[in-house]
Amino acid sequence: MNFPAEMKILIISHLFFPARGGVESHLTRLSRYLAQNGYQIEVLTTSALSTEAFFLGDKRRISPEEETIDGVHIKRLGFKTFGRRTLNFLRSVACRIKYPLNQWIRLISYGPRNNQFIDLSLEAKPDVIVAAPLPMMTVYYGWKAAQIQGVPLIINPAYHINDPCSFENPIFFRLMGDADIVAVHTETEKEFLAQKAGLSLDRIEVLPPLPFEKKDLIQAKTKISKQEARKKYGIKGQHVLLFVGQHGRHKNIDLILKAMPLVWKEMTEVEAVIAGGTTAYTEELKSLAYQLAESCGSNFKAKIKFIDDFPQERKEEIFALGDIFISLSKYESFGIVFAEAMIHKLPVIASQFSIARSIIDDFQTGLLINPHCEIETAGAIIDLLEDDKLRKIYGEAGYEKVKQEFDPDKIINKWAKILNRLGLKNKN
């Protein structure tokens, strides 16, 4: 594959490194790989650390405003938050009642609100624009800039199929319909958008996210031992159930916590570790965890451990803690964290109603369950923890699956073919 150094790619995203999340991690790896292969990569993003900064008041910010990391030039913009409470209210009504400007309210309310995205996109003079993700306004800004300049546009929607209020918006369907390529993460997402949004199949490309780098396969084999990791984090239980991810309400972490008393009735030496980025929901989760543990007796208060806002370099240690990975998230576009867990040879428990079905093979690499049934959740946890051999079989199968299906070189080569085709078309 030839990688033209003269081609400039502009990536427009709501968040970017060091902000952490599935789309953010994917775009960070993608931009770095492309830069390493000779593309000129510029990223327009915000200074926010989480999406809650746009509509829930998270005041954490990233600096500096402009820097270059691994050959990727990043510009971080501010954004408007005035009127967010009113917009949140109007959006909640818009999810139930159709009224004038309903579609635009559902777009604008998520933010980030800053028309400078369009101005700076025009200044950048890119050969191709990549805009992500929905339902954020960054996709609209990328579409607008591409329309004005006549530049090819790739939209990476990271569509949450199970979240119609946020995602099933005719405006989004129009933006994707105008895009040269809609880069989806799974075949399930492709089929859904073709049917729901009426998108032409020849414009939809399945481009899996980049859940890891080549070096991660080596690190996963040479990581800190389970015993060393547990000693470092003060884990004393015989088994560890691990969740990694932001404390978003849609992640259904509360359903994991509610299953723990049932687990403890059968296996008292199980600890649950909730590791990830804090949100406005974090204190509510911790309060629930305390109440559930206290209801089982004082000995259980230390059996739910939160590891908040850990730095990226500690992720290997975090995954080393677990015997099982669990995420019952309701809304995901892909679920990069599932692939990360599988790289670390952890069997996975996930929701049968989510996009996890595209990644997890039931009874082969993990278990797909009804997350709203506490007995079923607890039963799946107990079944895997009681069977060392089964955990190893699932873990090895998961490792082989992601190694084959999410090979970074294959994914980048597919991106390069598309970028080269669009870039050459633009130049001609």
C-alpha positions as CSV (number, residue, x, y, z in Angstrom):
1,M,0.0,0.0,0.0
2,N,1.4,3.5,-1.0
3,F,0.7,6.2,1.5
4,P,0.8,9.7,-0.2
5,A,2.6,12.1,2.1
6,E,1.0,15.1,0.3
7,M,-2.5,14.1,1.3
8,K,-4.0,16.1,4.2
9,I,-6.7,14.5,6.3
10,L,-8.8,16.6,8.8
11,I,-10.4,14.6,11.6
12,I,-13.2,16.5,13.4
13,S,-14.3,14.9,16.7
14,H,-16.0,16.0,19.9
15,L,-13.2,14.5,22.1
16,F,-9.7,13.4,21.5
17,F,-6.7,12.2,23.5
18,P,-6.2,12.4,26.5
19,A,-10.1,12.1,26.7
20,R,-10.9,8.4,26.9
21,G,-13.8,6.5,25.4
22,G,-14.3,4.1,22.5
23,V,-14.5,6.6,19.7
24,E,-11.7,8.7,21.2
25,S,-9.4,5.7,21.6
26,H,-10.1,4.6,18.0
27,L,-9.5,8.0,16.5
28,T,-6.3,8.5,18.5
29,R,-4.9,5.2,17.2
30,L,-6.2,5.8,13.6
31,S,-4.7,9.3,13.4
32,R,-1.3,8.1,14.8
33,Y,-1.1,5.2,12.3
34,L,-2.0,7.4,9.4
35,A,0.6,10.0,10.5
36,Q,3.2,7.3,10.8
37,N,2.5,6.3,7.2
38,G,3.0,9.7,5.7
39,Y,-0.4,11.4,5.8
40,Q,-0.7,15.0,7.1
41,I,-3.1,14.6,10.0
42,E,-4.9,17.6,11.7
43,V,-7.4,17.1,14.4
44,L,-10.1,19.6,15.4
45,T,-11.6,18.8,18.7
46,T,-12.7,20.4,22.0
47,S,-10.9,20.9,25.3
48,A,-13.5,18.8,27.1
49,L,-12.6,15.6,29.0
50,S,-16.0,14.1,28.6
51,T,-19.3,14.6,26.7
52,E,-20.8,15.7,30.0
53,A,-18.9,19.0,29.6
54,F,-21.3,19.9,26.7
55,F,-24.6,19.4,28.5
56,L,-24.1,18.4,32.1
57,G,-21.5,20.8,33.4
58,D,-18.3,18.8,33.6
59,K,-15.8,21.6,34.1
60,R,-12.6,19.6,33.5
61,R,-10.6,20.8,30.5
62,I,-7.6,19.7,28.5
63,S,-4.6,21.9,27.7
64,P,-2.7,23.1,25.7
65,E,-5.0,24.5,23.0
66,E,-2.7,23.3,20.3
67,E,0.0,20.7,20.2
68,T,1.5,17.9,18.0
69,I,1.6,14.3,19.4
70,D,3.2,11.5,17.4
71,G,3.0,13.6,14.2
72,V,-0.7,14.4,14.7
73,H,-1.5,18.2,14.9
74,I,-4.3,18.8,17.4
75,K,-6.3,22.0,17.9
76,R,-8.7,22.1,20.9
77,L,-11.5,24.5,20.9
78,G,-13.8,25.9,23.5
79,F,-17.6,25.6,23.3
80,K,-20.8,27.3,24.5
81,T,-22.7,25.9,27.4
82,F,-25.1,28.7,27.9
83,G,-28.7,27.5,27.9
84,R,-27.8,23.9,28.3
85,R,-30.5,23.2,30.9
86,T,-33.2,24.6,28.7
87,L,-31.8,22.6,25.7
88,N,-31.7,19.4,27.9
89,F,-35.3,19.9,28.8
90,L,-36.4,20.5,25.2
91,R,-34.5,17.4,24.1
92,S,-36.2,15.3,26.7
93,V,-39.6,16.6,25.4
94,A,-38.5,16.1,21.8
95,C,-37.9,12.4,22.5
96,R,-41.6,12.0,23.2
97,I,-43.4,14.7,21.2
98,K,-42.8,16.0,17.7
99,Y,-42.8,19.8,17.6
100,P,-41.3,22.5,15.3
101,L,-37.5,22.3,15.2
102,N,-37.6,19.0,17.1
103,Q,-34.8,17.6,14.9
104,W,-32.6,20.6,15.4
105,I,-33.0,20.7,19.1
106,R,-31.9,17.1,19.3
107,L,-28.8,18.0,17.3
108,I,-27.9,21.2,19.0
109,S,-28.5,20.1,22.6
110,Y,-25.8,17.5,22.5
111,G,-23.1,20.0,21.4
112,P,-20.3,21.0,21.2
113,R,-21.5,24.4,20.1
114,N,-18.8,26.4,18.3
115,N,-19.0,27.5,14.7
116,Q,-15.3,27.9,14.7
117,F,-15.1,24.3,13.8
118,I,-16.3,25.3,10.3
119,D,-14.0,28.3,10.0
120,L,-10.9,26.3,11.0
121,S,-11.9,23.4,8.7
122,L,-12.0,25.9,5.8
123,E,-8.6,27.2,6.8
124,A,-7.1,23.7,7.0
125,K,-7.8,23.1,3.3
126,P,-7.9,19.3,3.7
127,D,-8.1,16.7,0.9
128,V,-10.5,14.6,2.9
129,I,-12.6,15.3,6.1
130,V,-13.4,12.6,8.6
131,A,-16.2,13.6,11.0
132,A,-17.2,11.7,14.1
133,P,-19.3,10.7,16.0
134,L,-23.1,11.0,16.1
135,P,-25.2,12.5,17.8
136,M,-22.5,15.2,18.4
137,M,-22.5,18.5,16.3
138,T,-19.0,17.7,15.1
139,V,-20.5,15.6,12.4
140,Y,-22.7,18.5,11.3
141,Y,-19.6,20.8,11.3
142,G,-17.7,18.4,9.2
143,W,-20.6,18.0,6.7
144,K,-20.9,21.8,6.4
145,A,-17.2,22.4,5.8
146,A,-17.2,19.6,3.2
147,Q,-20.2,21.1,1.4
148,I,-18.6,24.6,1.3
149,Q,-15.3,23.3,0.0
150,G,-16.5,20.5,-2.1
151,V,-14.2,18.1,-0.2
152,P,-14.8,14.4,0.2
153,L,-16.4,13.5,3.5
154,I,-16.2,10.3,5.6
155,I,-18.7,10.1,8.5
156,N,-17.8,7.7,11.3
157,P,-21.2,7.7,13.0
158,A,-20.5,5.2,15.8
159,Y,-24.2,4.7,15.7
160,H,-26.0,3.4,18.9
161,I,-28.7,1.3,17.4
162,N,-30.6,0.9,20.7
163,D,-30.8,4.7,21.4
164,P,-33.5,6.0,19.0
165,C,-34.0,9.3,20.8
166,S,-30.4,10.4,20.3
167,F,-29.6,8.8,17.0
168,E,-32.7,8.3,14.8
169,N,-32.8,11.9,13.5
170,P,-33.7,12.7,9.9
171,I,-30.9,15.4,9.9
172,F,-28.3,12.7,10.7
173,F,-29.7,10.5,7.9
174,R,-29.4,13.5,5.5
175,L,-25.7,14.1,6.6
176,M,-24.8,10.5,6.1
177,G,-26.7,10.4,2.8
178,D,-24.5,13.3,1.5
179,A,-21.2,11.7,2.8
180,D,-18.9,10.0,0.3
181,I,-18.4,7.2,2.8
182,V,-20.2,6.2,6.0
183,A,-17.6,4.2,8.0
184,V,-19.4,1.9,10.3
185,H,-17.9,-0.5,12.9
186,T,-20.0,-3.7,12.3
187,E,-22.1,-5.5,9.7
188,T,-25.0,-5.0,12.1
189,E,-24.6,-1.2,11.9
190,K,-24.3,-1.4,8.1
191,E,-27.5,-3.3,7.7
192,F,-29.4,-1.1,10.2
193,L,-28.4,2.1,8.5
194,A,-29.2,0.8,5.0
195,Q,-32.7,-0.1,6.2
196,K,-33.4,2.7,8.6
197,A,-31.6,5.6,7.0
198,G,-32.0,4.4,3.4
199,L,-28.3,4.7,2.7
200,S,-26.8,3.2,-0.4
201,L,-24.8,0.0,0.4
202,D,-22.0,1.1,-1.8
203,R,-21.4,4.1,0.4
204,I,-21.2,2.1,3.6
205,E,-17.9,0.6,4.5
206,V,-17.4,-1.7,7.5
207,L,-14.2,-0.3,9.1
208,P,-13.7,-1.9,12.6
209,P,-12.3,0.5,15.2
210,L,-8.7,0.0,16.3
211,P,-9.0,-1.6,19.7
212,F,-5.2,-2.2,20.1
213,E,-1.8,-1.8,18.5
214,K,0.6,-4.5,17.5
215,K,2.6,-3.9,20.7
216,D,-0.5,-4.6,22.8
217,L,-0.4,-8.2,21.8
218,I,3.1,-8.5,23.2
219,Q,2.3,-6.5,26.3
220,A,-0.8,-8.6,27.0
221,K,1.6,-11.6,27.2
222,T,4.2,-9.9,29.4
223,K,2.0,-7.9,31.7
224,I,2.2,-7.7,35.4
225,S,1.1,-11.0,37.0
226,K,-2.4,-11.3,38.5
227,Q,-0.9,-11.7,42.0
228,E,1.3,-8.6,41.7
229,A,-1.5,-6.5,40.4
230,R,-3.9,-7.6,43.1
231,K,-1.3,-6.9,45.8
232,K,-0.7,-3.4,44.4
233,Y,-4.4,-2.5,44.4
234,G,-5.2,-4.2,47.7
235,I,-7.4,-6.9,46.3
236,K,-7.6,-9.9,48.7
237,G,-10.5,-11.9,47.2
238,Q,-10.0,-15.2,45.5
239,H,-11.8,-14.0,42.3
240,V,-12.2,-10.6,40.7
241,L,-15.1,-9.5,38.4
242,L,-13.9,-6.6,36.4
243,F,-15.6,-3.7,34.7
244,V,-13.6,-1.1,32.8
245,G,-15.3,2.0,31.3
246,Q,-16.8,5.4,32.0
247,H,-19.4,5.6,34.7
248,G,-22.1,6.5,32.3
249,R,-25.7,5.7,33.3
250,H,-26.2,3.8,30.0
251,K,-23.3,1.4,31.0
252,N,-25.7,-0.4,33.4
253,I,-23.0,-0.6,36.1
254,D,-25.8,-0.6,38.6
255,L,-27.1,-3.9,37.2
256,I,-23.7,-5.5,37.9
257,L,-23.7,-4.2,41.4
258,K,-27.2,-5.4,42.1
259,A,-26.2,-9.0,41.1
260,M,-23.3,-9.1,43.6
261,P,-25.4,-10.1,46.7
262,L,-26.6,-13.1,44.8
263,V,-23.1,-14.0,43.8
264,W,-21.9,-13.6,47.4
265,K,-24.6,-16.1,48.6
266,E,-22.7,-18.8,46.6
267,M,-19.1,-17.4,46.6
268,T,-18.1,-15.1,49.3
269,E,-14.5,-14.6,48.0
270,V,-15.5,-12.6,45.0
271,E,-14.6,-8.9,44.6
272,A,-16.0,-6.5,42.0
273,V,-13.7,-3.9,40.6
274,I,-15.2,-0.9,38.8
275,A,-12.4,0.9,37.0
276,G,-12.9,3.9,34.7
277,G,-13.6,7.6,34.2
278,T,-15.8,9.4,36.7
279,T,-19.0,11.2,35.7
280,A,-21.9,13.0,37.5
281,Y,-23.3,9.5,38.0
282,T,-20.3,8.2,40.0
283,E,-21.4,9.2,43.5
284,E,-24.8,7.5,42.9
285,L,-23.0,4.3,41.9
286,K,-20.8,4.4,45.0
287,S,-23.7,5.0,47.2
288,L,-25.5,2.0,45.7
289,A,-22.4,-0.2,46.1
290,Y,-22.1,0.7,49.8
291,Q,-25.8,0.0,50.4
292,L,-25.7,-3.4,48.7
293,A,-22.5,-4.5,50.4
294,E,-23.7,-3.3,53.8
295,S,-27.0,-5.2,53.4
296,C,-24.9,-8.4,53.1
297,G,-22.8,-7.7,56.3
298,S,-19.7,-5.7,57.2
299,N,-17.3,-8.2,55.7
300,F,-18.6,-7.3,52.2
301,K,-17.9,-3.5,52.4
302,A,-14.5,-3.9,50.9
303,K,-15.6,-6.3,48.2
304,I,-16.6,-3.6,45.7
305,K,-13.7,-1.5,44.7
306,F,-13.7,1.6,42.5
307,I,-10.5,2.6,40.7
308,D,-11.3,6.1,39.3
309,D,-9.8,8.0,36.4
310,F,-6.7,5.8,36.1
311,P,-4.0,6.9,33.6
312,Q,-3.7,5.0,30.3
313,E,-0.4,3.5,31.2
314,R,-2.1,1.6,34.1
315,K,-4.6,-0.1,31.9
316,E,-2.5,-3.3,31.7
317,E,-2.4,-3.5,35.5
318,I,-6.2,-3.0,35.6
319,F,-6.9,-5.8,33.2
320,A,-4.5,-8.1,35.0
321,L,-6.8,-7.9,38.1
322,G,-9.7,-9.7,36.5
323,D,-10.8,-13.3,36.1
324,I,-13.9,-12.2,34.2
325,F,-14.7,-9.0,32.3
326,I,-18.3,-7.8,32.5
327,S,-20.1,-4.9,30.8
328,L,-23.8,-4.8,30.4
329,S,-23.8,-1.5,28.5
330,K,-27.1,-0.6,26.8
331,Y,-25.7,1.7,24.1
332,E,-22.4,1.0,22.3
333,S,-21.4,1.6,18.7
334,F,-18.9,-1.3,19.0
335,G,-17.5,-1.7,22.5
336,I,-13.7,-1.5,22.1
337,V,-13.3,-2.5,25.7
338,F,-14.7,-5.9,24.9
339,A,-11.8,-6.4,22.4
340,E,-9.4,-5.1,25.0
341,A,-10.6,-7.6,27.5
342,M,-10.3,-10.4,25.0
343,I,-6.7,-9.4,24.2
344,H,-6.0,-10.0,27.9
345,K,-7.6,-13.4,27.6
346,L,-10.5,-12.6,29.8
347,P,-13.9,-14.3,29.2
348,V,-16.6,-11.7,28.7
349,I,-20.1,-11.3,30.0
350,A,-22.2,-8.9,28.0
351,S,-25.8,-7.9,27.2
352,Q,-27.6,-10.0,24.6
353,F,-29.5,-6.9,23.5
354,S,-26.4,-4.8,22.6
355,I,-23.9,-4.6,19.8
356,A,-21.8,-6.9,21.9
357,R,-23.4,-9.7,19.8
358,S,-21.2,-8.6,17.0
359,I,-18.0,-9.3,19.0
360,I,-18.8,-11.9,21.6
361,D,-19.6,-15.5,20.5
362,D,-22.0,-16.9,23.0
363,F,-20.6,-20.0,24.8
364,Q,-17.3,-19.6,22.8
365,T,-15.6,-16.4,24.0
366,G,-18.1,-15.4,26.7
367,L,-21.7,-15.3,27.7
368,L,-24.5,-13.1,26.4
369,I,-27.2,-12.6,29.0
370,N,-30.4,-10.6,29.9
371,P,-28.9,-7.8,32.0
372,H,-32.2,-7.0,33.6
373,C,-32.4,-10.4,35.3
374,E,-30.2,-10.3,38.4
375,I,-30.4,-14.1,38.8
376,E,-29.2,-14.6,35.2
377,T,-26.3,-12.1,35.7
378,A,-25.3,-13.7,39.0
379,G,-25.6,-17.2,37.5
380,A,-23.3,-16.3,34.6
381,I,-20.7,-14.9,37.0
382,I,-20.8,-17.9,39.2
383,D,-20.7,-20.4,36.4
384,L,-17.5,-18.9,35.0
385,L,-15.8,-18.3,38.3
386,E,-16.4,-21.9,39.4
387,D,-14.9,-23.3,36.2
388,D,-11.2,-22.5,35.7
389,K,-11.0,-24.6,32.6
390,L,-13.9,-23.0,30.9
391,R,-12.5,-19.5,31.6
392,K,-9.3,-20.5,30.0
393,I,-11.0,-21.9,26.9
394,Y,-13.1,-18.8,26.4
395,G,-10.1,-16.5,27.1
396,E,-7.9,-18.2,24.5
397,A,-10.7,-18.2,21.9
398,G,-11.3,-14.5,22.5
399,Y,-7.7,-13.7,22.1
400,E,-7.4,-15.6,18.8
401,K,-10.6,-13.9,17.5
402,V,-9.5,-10.3,18.1
403,K,-6.0,-11.1,16.8
404,Q,-7.5,-12.2,13.5
405,E,-10.4,-9.9,13.1
406,F,-8.9,-6.6,14.4
407,D,-5.4,-6.7,13.0
408,P,-4.3,-3.1,12.9
409,D,-2.4,-3.5,9.6
410,K,-5.5,-4.8,7.8
411,I,-7.7,-2.1,9.2
412,I,-5.3,0.7,8.3
413,N,-4.8,-0.6,4.8
414,K,-8.5,-0.5,4.2
415,W,-8.7,3.0,5.5
416,A,-5.7,3.9,3.2
417,K,-7.4,2.6,0.1
418,I,-10.5,4.6,0.8
419,L,-8.6,7.8,1.7
420,N,-6.4,7.5,-1.4
421,R,-9.4,7.0,-3.7
422,L,-11.3,10.0,-2.3
423,G,-8.2,12.1,-2.1
424,L,-7.3,11.5,-5.8
425,K,-10.9,12.1,-6.8
426,N,-10.7,15.5,-5.0
427,K,-7.5,16.5,-6.7
428,N,-8.8,15.6,-10.1
